[in-house]
Amino acid sequence: MKSLQRILTVRALCAILFVLYGALFAGTTGKIAGRVIEKDSREGLMGANVMINGTSMGAATDANGYFFILQVPPGTYSVKATMIGYEAVTFTNVKVAVDLTTKLDFKLASTVLQFNEGVIVVAERPIIEKDVTFSSHRLGEEGIKNMPTVLDVRDVVARQPGVVGEGLHINVRGGRTGEMLYVVDGVSSRDPSYNQAMRTTEEQVNQFTSNPVDELTSRSAGLSVPANAIAEVEVITGGFNAEYGNAMSGIVNIVTKEGSAKHTGRVLYITDDAGSGSFKSPYGNGEGLRTYSHNTDRAEVSFGGPEPITTYLLPALGVRLPVQEISYFVSGTANFTDMTPVFDLSYYAPNGENRSLDKRRLKFLGVDGLAFGIPNRMDNRYNSLSNLTLRFSSQLKMVYTYQTERNWYDEYNHAFSNIPENFWQREEDVESHALKLTHTISEKTYYDFSLSHRNNHYVMTPGGMLPHEVRQLYLDLGERTAIDDDQDGFYERGFPARGTYHNRRMKTSAAKLDLTSQLHRRHQIKSGLEMNYYEIKQGEIKYPYWYNSRWDPEVGGTPVDDGPWPALGIFRDFYFRTPIAGAFYLQDKIEYENLIVNIGLRWDFCSPGEQIEDQVDEGTDVFGKKLKFTFNPRLGISHPITEHDVLYFQFGRFTQSVDYQFLFLQDTQSSGALQLFGNPNIGSEETTQYE
């Protein structure tokens, strides 16, 4: 009964907050604004029509000739201004970026009759973005396409100014890893339990020791987006507006592609082993590779356009659906490699058994696909993204997004070069569903409402062995973890020293409502709320070969937790937690010709979950829930001096929740070592920044 009351309390809190505030977290569209004037008199023209060619987006000018078009997806457009009695003017190559205003000023000349398309002007991209009040870098589809060796969005981020590192280990302007927030189509993608990477990629691969791996950060923490699915990515390396939060160093805002009225497609295959060579794997019966090859293959595919059944088949049969248009976009990448700097060792077992055709199952829409043999190399990655867009009218649109990522990879340790398959093996499986509804209430106001669910499963084992198998091998080796038979410094039998087994699953359910309104041509208001509910189930056993009869129920012992293999391990950490987190904000973008101001307030709140809520010492009691709040003001000012120079200032207070592992850790043990406990009273990380 008590549990039911708490669930109802959380739901009531969510409902009240949704009513009191609008919502969101990250922008996914931009704005076109400007003025239409009479060429000779320079007077504003009221009632002129400004349309984005090839779309239903447009606006009419007000009494002074000003106009604005909201909710424009990032991309390049052609914009046309028309009015009876005046020659039409069209701007081509108009580039729109997320959260920015593209300025267009039309000068229309009077005419008696129109016999042509009017005046065509090629828009020039400004050297500086005048309404940017912080350090940021943007790349569109063409820019990403021209970048070499880009697999996913993190490869794009690593090449931006102010960013150092690669993969999981990205540092921005001196900040720590894990202080970046990835936002995909307005939805935050982060593993809140293990977000802070511990070691560099080089350390992770080349550490010449049999010590256990302490890196438990998921590769999929940012839910890797295929590079061929990105419409625009913005990397914010300075301060940021109130709509962004729970990050200390920077923001990566990703907008993915949607289907269009035209069919498009792209296929790409890359390999570093074309032809034949004399380099062979030191172990097993691997095929000959070209010299210096890392045995790397990468494939990319993407396609999209109007959905064929509802676009062609049903209309031919006389069936009409209550939608104007249905389009789709699908993309995916696959990357296999044996790259293990500094040693180019192909992955085969030392007994000659070829493991490259191990069966793997891939999911689609939550359903297991076919199981088939695929190249099982040191590092194997798949990711995909699919968007289905339904346009019910020019005012109502719905987008369903499905994302997957599948990784399995082995760490390399030179001490285990004789038995590489017995070192750490990891597997990650991520699946995400999102549904977003966009409703344009008027030409000045629209809202986005989205629901999302994400399932992340992460497993790490020594050589793919479960704890009882590690225990048996330990006994077979005479109660030793690894043996170097010929004393040459390289093991012939065994497993990493601690033999850690780690298995965690996290489910994230989120709801958002975003309200944007252009109250005045100089004021664009945004308000927002986001709610996240997590289910975290973790199991970890260190030294699983250690047997403790006091914990063994089969001999009268008492288990210390409800995890499997209750008598094995020195350190055991099993728990189930359901924390909640959220935020709401209010922001105003004030735009004058020579002054742009972004001012906003943001509140973040969280609760560690009902399982340990009674351990929280400080917090605000809201309908029986003890919540921790942080208050974050933001201010950004941009003052364009010339077309080539801009002066900007930014101030903000930024907070980020600590990794949940430090709140929930509850190691039990059977040794005399110091015991580690999580602390649910740990506050958020904080920084105040000026730029």
N, C-alpha and C positions, 0 to 999 in steps of 0.2 A: 504493500500500500504506500509506504514511504517512497519507494522508487517511482511509482506511478505519479505521486504528487510532484516529485522533482522534475519528471519529464514534462508534466503539464505546465510547471512553472517556467521551464526553459522556453517552451512553445509560446506561452503568454508573453514572456519578455520579448521574444523575437517579433511577435505580432505588433506589440506596442511600439517597438523601435521602428518597424517598417512603416507604421502609420505616421509617426512623428517626423520621419526624415525620408528623404529620397535615398538613392544609393549609388554606389559603385566604388571603384578602385582604380580603374585605368581606362584611358580613352582608346577608342578604336577608329575614330573618324576625325576629319578636319573640317575647315570652314572656308568658303569663298565669300569675300565681302568687298565692297567698293562703292563706286558712284557712277551714274550715267549722266553726262552733261551735254548740253548743246554746244557744238564745236566752236561756233563763232562768239556767242554771248557768254559762254562758260556758266550758264545757269543750269541748275539741276532739272532733269526731266522726270516728271511724275508719271507713273503708270507704264514705264518701259518694261518690257519682258526680258529677263536674263535667264537663259536656259543652258544646261550642260548637254551638249549634243550626244545623242545616242542613249539618253536616260530620261527619266520622268522628273528629274530634279531641276528646280528653278525657283525664281522669285520675281516679284514685281517691285519696282522702286517706289519709295515713299514720296511725300510732298517735296522733299529736297533732293530727290534723285538717288538716295542711298538704298542699298540692298544688301542682303546676306543670304547665303544658302548653307544651311546646317547639314550635318550628318553625311558628309561627302567621304566615301572610302578613299584611302590613300591610292594615288595613281596619277596618271597623266591624262588630261582631258582637253576638249575643245569647248569653249564657252562663247555663246552668241547673245548679243543684245539687239533687240528689235523694237521699233515703235512706228506706228503709222505716220507717214510723212517724213521719215528719216531713213537714211541709208544704214542698213544693218552692218554691225562690226563684229567680227569673230576673232577671239584670241585662241591660238593653238599652242600646244606644248605647255599647257597650264598644269603645274605640278602641285599636288595637294599632299600634305603630310599630316600625320596624326597630331591632334591637339594644337595645331598651328593655323593661323589665318593667312590665306593667300589673297593678296590685294590685287584687284583689277579695276581700272578706271577707264570707262568707255567714253569716247568723244564721237557723237553722232552728228552727221551733217544733214541738213534738210534737203529733201529732194521731192519732185513731183511724182514720179513713178519709179518703181524698182524693177529692173529687168535682169539683175544678176544677184549673186550671193552677197554682194556688198564688199566691205573692206575686210581683209584678212591680216591680222597682226600676230606675229610669232612672239609669244611671251618669253621673256628672259628670266631665268631663275636668279633671284637676288643673290649677291655675293654673301650677304649676311642675312640671317633670319631675325628680323627686327623685334619680333614678339617672344623670343626665347630669353628667359630670365635665369638660365642656368647652363652649365656645360653639358652638351649632348651631341651625339653623332647619329646620323640617320643613313640608312641604306635601303633602296628600293629593290624591286625585282631585278632590274638590269644590272645594278651594281653588284648584287650577290651572284648573279649568273657569271659575271666576269672575274670573280675571285677564284683562284685555283685551290684545289683540294679542300673544298668545303663540304662537309657531310651533314652537319646540322647547325643549329643556331649558335651553339657555343664556339664553333670554329669561326663564325662571323664576329662574335663578341671579342674573341682573343686577339683580333687584328685591329681593334680600335685604339685610338690614342688614349693614354691614361690607364690602359688595361695591361696587366702583366700576368703571364702564366698560360695554362691551357687546360682543357677538360674540366675536371672538378675543381682544379686549383687555380681559380682566377682571382686575382687581387686587383682592386680598383683604388688608385691614388693612395696606396699604402695601407688600405684596409685589409682585414683578414678574409680568408676564404669563407664562404657562407654568408657574407654580408650583402651579396647581390640577390635581388628578387627578380624572378622570371615571371612575366605576366603574358599569358597567351589568350588573345581575344577577350581581354578583360578579366580572365580567371587566373588567380595566383597558382603557380606550380612550385611547390616546395615540400620537402620532407622535413616536417617540424621536429622530428625526433633526432635525426642524424644529418643536420644540415652543414655542420662545420667539418670540412675535410682536414685531416691531420697531417698528411705528408704530400710532398710533391710527387708528380708522376714518375720522375726519375728515381726518387727514393723508393717508391712503391715497386718498381720493376727491378732495380739493380742492387737492392740491399743484400749483401752477401752474408746472410745469417739465417738461422733456422728459428729465430724468434717469431712469435705469432704476429699476424697482421693486425694492426690496431686501426686500420682504415675501414670504417663501416658505413661511410657515406655512400648513398645510392648514386650511381651514375645517372639515374633517371630523376634525380631530385628536381631538375628543371623541366622534366618531361620533354626530352629532346624533340624538337620540331624539325622535320626534314627541310633542308635548305630550299628544295624546289617547291615547297608549300608556302613560303613566306612572301607576302605582298610588301611588307615594310617592317623593318626592325629599328627601334630607337634605343640607343645605349646612353643612359643618363649617368654621367660620371661626377656630377657636382650635386648641389642640392636639388630638391624636387618639390613639386606642388603638394598641396594637402590631399589630393586624390590618391597619392601613393603613400604607402607606409609599411611598417614592419621590415625595414631595411636600413642599414647604416651607411653603406658605401655607394650603392648605385642601383639603378633599375634597368631591366631589359624588357621593353614593351614590344610584343610581337603581334602583328596583325596577319592572319593567314588569308590565303586566296579563297575566293568563292567562284562558282561557275558563272559563265557569262552566256551571252546569246550566240556565241560562236564556239565551235568545237576546237579544242586545243589538245595538244599532246606532246610529250617529250620522253625519249628513252636515252639513257646514257650508260655506258659500261667502261670501266677503267681497270687496268691491271698493270702490275709492275713485272709481269712474267710472260710477256708475249714471246712466242717462239720457243726455243729449247736452250738448255744450258748444261753445264757440267756440275753445278753446285747441288749436292744432295744432302738430305737430312742426315745428321749423325746417327739417328736411331731409326729403326724400323725400315720399311721398304718404300720410303717416300720417293716421289718422282723427282727427276732432275730439274733444278731451277736455274734461271739465269743468275749470273754472278751479281751479288749485291741485292738480289730480290728479297723482299720480305714476305713473299708468297701472299700478296695482297690483291684482292678482287673487290670491286665496288660496283653496284648496279643501282640505278635510279630510274623511276618511272613516274610519270604524272599525266593525267588527262582530265578533261572536264568539258562542260558545255550544257546545253539544254537537255533535260532528262527525256530520253527518247519515247518512253511509253506514253506519258501524259502530253508530250509535245506533238507527236506524230500519230501514234496508233489510236489512242482514244478519240481524238477529234475526227479521224477518218471513220470511226465507227459511230459517230454522232454522240459520243459521251463527253459532257462538259463538267469539269470540276470547278469548285468555287475558288479557284486560284488563277491569277494572271500568268504566272510563270513558275516553273520548277527547274532548277539547275543544280549541277553537282560538280564537285572537284575532288579527285582522289590522287594521293601521292604516297610514295613509299621509297625507302632506301634500304639496302643491305650491304654490309661491309664485313669482310672476313680478312684477317691478317694474322701472320705469325711474328709480327714485328715485336721484338723484345730487345731494345737497345741495351747493351752493346752487342749482344750475342744473337745472331740470326739463326735460331734453332727452330726448325719446323717441329710441330707437335705430334709425335708418335711415341707410343710406349716402347721401352727399351727391349721388350721381348719380341718386337717385330709385329705386334698386333696393330693393325691400322685402325685408329679410332675416328677417322675422318668421316665415317658414314653413320655415326650414332643417330638414332631416331630422335627427332624433335617434333613437338606439336605446336602449331601456330594458331592463335585464336582470331576469330573475326566476329564482331558484335557479341562477344562473350561466349561464343560456341567454339569448341575445339575443332580445328581444321584437320586436314589430312596429316598423318604422321609420315615423314619421309626422311631419308638420309640426306644430310647436307654437310658441306665441308665444316668439320669441327676443328677449328684452328684455335690458336691461343686466345684470340679476341674475336667474338662474333656479335654483331649488332644488327637489329632490325628495328625500324620505326615506320609508322604510317600515320597519315592524317586524312580524314574524309569529311567533307562539308556537303550537306544537302540543304539548299536554300529554297524556301517557299515564299513567293510574293503574292499575298492575298489581294493587295491593292497598292497604290503608290504611298499609302500611309501605314501599311501593316506588313511586316516581314518576319519570318521565323527561320532560324538556322539551327540545324542539328549537327553537332561536331562529334566525331568519334576518333580517338587517338589510341595508338598502341605503341609499346616499346618492349622489345625482348632482347636481353643481353645474357650471354654466358661467356665467361672468360676465366683464364687461369693466370695466376701470378707466376712469374719466373724467379727462381732463386738459384744462384750458381752452385750452391752447396748441394742442391737437389737436381743437378743437371743430368745425373744418371737415371733419376726417377722423377721427371718433371710432372708427371700426372699425379704424384702423391703430395704436391704442394697445394696451396690454397686454390679452391675452385669456388666461383661465385655465379649466382644466377639471379636475374631480376626480371620480373614480369609486371608491366604496368598497363593499365587499361583505364580510359577516361571517356565519359559521356557528358555532353553539355547541350543544353537547349536554351536558346536565346530568342526572346521576342522583342522586336523593336516597333514601337507605335508612335507615329508622328501625330500629336494632338492638334497642332497648328503649325504655321510656318515658323513660329518662334519657339515652340516647345516640343520636346519628344522625350520618351523614356525607353530604357532598356531593362528588361527583366530576364534574369537567367537563373537556371538551376543546373548544378553539375554534380557528378559523382566520380570519384577516382579510387581505384584499387591498386595498391602497390605491395608487391610481395618480393622479399629479399632473403636469400639464403646463402650462407657461407659455410663450407665444410673443408676439412683437410682431405684432399684427394677424393672427394665425393663420398666419404665414409660417414656413416651415422655414429653417434657416441658408442653404442654397443660394439660396433665393428672396430672402432679405434681401440676400445678396451681389449678386444680379442687379439688384435695385432700387437698391442703392447705386451700381452702375456706371451704370445708366440715369439717375440723378440727377447724373451728373458727379462721382462719388466724394464725395457728400454724403449725410448721413443724413436731412435734412429741409429743405424749401425753403418760404420765405414769399414768394410771388411779388409780392404787392402791399405788402409791408413794413408790414403792419398789426399784427404781433405774433402772427398765427395762421397755422399751417402749412396749405398746400394739398396738399403732397405729402411723403411720407417716413414715418419710423418713429422710435420712441424712440432716444435717443442710442446706447446700447450694444447694442440689439437682442438682448438675452439670450434664449437658448433654454435651458429647464430642463425636464427630463423625469426623474422618479424613480418607482420602484415599490418598495413595501415589502410583504413578506409576513410575517405574525406567526402563529406556531403556539404555543399555550399549553396547559398541563395543570395542573390543580389538584385537590387533595384536602383537604377541610375536615372536621375532626372537632370536634364539640361534645358535651360531656357535663356533665350536672348531677350532679356527684359527691355533693353534699349540698345541702340547700335553701338554704344560704348560699354555696355555691361553684359557679360555672359555669366550666368549663375549656374553652378553645379552643386548638387548636394548628393550625399550618398551614404549607403549602409551596406555592410557585408556581414554575413553570419557563416561560421564554419563549425561543423561538428565532426569530431574525430573519433574513430575506434581504433585503438592501438593494442595489438596483441604481440607480445614479445617473448621469446624463449632463447636463453643463451646458457651454455655449459662450457666452462673452461676447465681444462685438465679432465676430460671425460673418462680417461683411463683409470682415474682414481676411484676406488670403491669404498663406500662408507656403510658399514652394516647398520649403524644407528638410524640411517634413513631408509633402510630396505624393509618394506612391509612384509616381504616373504619370509623374513627371519625375525619378525616381531618389532622391527624398527618403525619410526614415525617419519613419514615424508615431511619435508620442510616447505613444499609447495605442491601445486597440482600439476606440474609438468611431467612429461614422460621420462623414462629412465631415472626414477627417483633416487636410486642409490649411487649414481655416477656423478663425478665432478667435485672439484674443490669449491669453485664459485658457480653458483646457479642464480639466474636472474629471470624469473617468469612473472609476468603480470599482464593485466588487462585494464586499460584506462580509457575514459571517454571525456577528454577535455573539450572545451569550447573556446572560440576566439572570434572576435569581430571588430568592426570599426565603423565610425560614421564621421562625416566631414561636411563642411560648407565652404565654398570657394567662389571668389568673384574675379573674373578677368576684365580689367578696365583698359580700354584701348583708345588712345588718342594718337594723332599723327606722329608726335615726337615723344610719347611716353606710354609705356605699357606696364601695368602693375598686376601681378598675381598675388592676391592676399587670401589666406584661408586659415581655418582652424580644423584640427583633427583630434578625435578621441579614439584610442584603441582600448579594448577591454578583453579580459580572458579569465578563465576559471580552469583549475587543473582537473576537474571532474569529480563526480559524486563519490568515487571510491576513496579519495583522500582529502575531500573538502574540509573535513573536520580538523585537519592538520594545518590549515591556512590560518596564520595569526592575524594578518591585516588584510582588509578588503572592505568594499562597500556592499552592504546587504541590500540586494535588489530582488524583491519578491521571494525572499528566502534563499537566494543564490548569492554567494560571496564572490564578488567580481573585483578584479584589480583594473584600475583605469590609469591611462597615461594621457597627458594633454600635450599636444604638439602644435604650436603656432608656426605658420610659414609666411614669408614675405619675399617676393621677387620683383625687381624693378629693372626695366630695360629702357635706355634712352638712346635712340638712334641719333648719331651726330651727323654722319654723312652716309652716302650709299655704301661706303667701304668701312665705316667705323661705327661701333656701338659700345656704349658703356652700360654694364649691368651689375646689379648688386643682388645678393641673395642671402637671406637669413632663415634659419630653421632649426627646430629641435626635432631630433629623430630618435626613435626607439625601436628596438627589435627584441622579440621574445627569445630567451635562451633556449637551446635545444631541449626538448622534453626529456631526453635521456637523463639529464642532470636533475630533473624533478622527480622522476619515477624510479631511478636505479635502486635496487634493493638486494644486492648480492648477499647470498647466504654462503656459508663456508664450513669446512671441517678442518681447517688448519689454524695456526696461530697468527696468520697475517691480519693486518688491519682491515676491518670490514668497511665497505663503502655503502653509503646511503644517499638517496636522492633527497632534495630539499624543496618541497612545493612552495616555500616562501621566497625563493630566489626571485628577485625583481628583473625587469627588462634591462637590457643594455641601453645606454643612453649616450647621446652626443649632441652638442650644440655647434652648429657650423655657420661660418660666414664665408662668403665668396665675392 
